[in-house]
Amino acid sequence: MNDEQTVFNLVHLMDQVTNKMLIRFQQESELSLGISHILVLLELHKKGEQRPSDLAETLGFTPASLTHLSTKLINSGYISLRNDEEDRRTKYWKITPLGLEILEEAQRYGRKVRTEFFSHLSEAERRNLLEIYTKLNDTFV
């Protein structure tokens, strides 16, 4: 097998594992939120109140997809909206206490799924995988 085929197979397997973890997360959790909703809540929790356009850029979402996600988050009471005092067209989103509770619950489910997936590896394999992913991650700073 040549290098190009090896890289293709590696990327394909990485995608499969990620998809399986996401599917398992959805099956295990009792949340009616997708991963994209969770990412929005996480970003708002980490950085605080933000404009939707800034959030979309950070997460790599289109403004339209972010607007679609926000409908569910707002209607569920997980985020709140605030209009800018000087420019009423500008809105800010903020995670609510209920949104924080849901985020913490999602993180618990996520830890459970990741623990299950990585439990099939030995400690040495987990360390090697960590080293490899750290190297890959550092490449794309």
Secondary structure in CASP SS format (residue, H / E / C, confidence):
PFRMAT SS
TARGET T0000
AUTHOR 0000-0000-0000
METHOD secondary structure of the structure
MODEL  1
M C 1.00
N C 1.00
D H 1.00
E H 1.00
Q H 1.00
T H 1.00
V H 1.00
F H 1.00
N H 1.00
L H 1.00
V H 1.00
H H 1.00
L H 1.00
M H 1.00
D H 1.00
Q H 1.00
V H 1.00
T H 1.00
N H 1.00
K H 1.00
M H 1.00
L H 1.00
I H 1.00
R H 1.00
F H 1.00
Q H 1.00
Q H 1.00
E H 1.00
S C 1.00
E C 1.00
L C 1.00
S C 1.00
L C 1.00
G C 1.00
I H 1.00
S H 1.00
H H 1.00
I H 1.00
L H 1.00
V H 1.00
L H 1.00
L H 1.00
E H 1.00
L H 1.00
H H 1.00
K H 1.00
K H 1.00
G C 1.00
E C 1.00
Q E 1.00
R C 1.00
P H 1.00
S H 1.00
D H 1.00
L H 1.00
A H 1.00
E H 1.00
T H 1.00
L H 1.00
G C 1.00
F C 1.00
T C 1.00
P H 1.00
A H 1.00
S H 1.00
L H 1.00
T H 1.00
H H 1.00
L H 1.00
S H 1.00
T H 1.00
K H 1.00
L H 1.00
I H 1.00
N H 1.00
S C 1.00
G C 1.00
Y C 1.00
I E 1.00
S E 1.00
L E 1.00
R E 1.00
N E 1.00
D C 1.00
E C 1.00
E C 1.00
D C 1.00
R C 1.00
R C 1.00
T C 1.00
K E 1.00
Y E 1.00
W E 1.00
K E 1.00
I E 1.00
T C 1.00
P H 1.00
L H 1.00
G H 1.00
L H 1.00
E H 1.00
I H 1.00
L H 1.00
E H 1.00
E H 1.00
A H 1.00
Q H 1.00
R H 1.00
Y H 1.00
G H 1.00
R H 1.00
K H 1.00
V H 1.00
R H 1.00
T H 1.00
E H 1.00
F H 1.00
F H 1.00
S C 1.00
H C 1.00
L C 1.00
S C 1.00
E H 1.00
A H 1.00
E H 1.00
R H 1.00
R H 1.00
N H 1.00
L H 1.00
L H 1.00
E H 1.00
I H 1.00
Y H 1.00
T H 1.00
K H 1.00
L H 1.00
N H 1.00
D H 1.00
T H 1.00
F C 1.00
V C 1.00
END
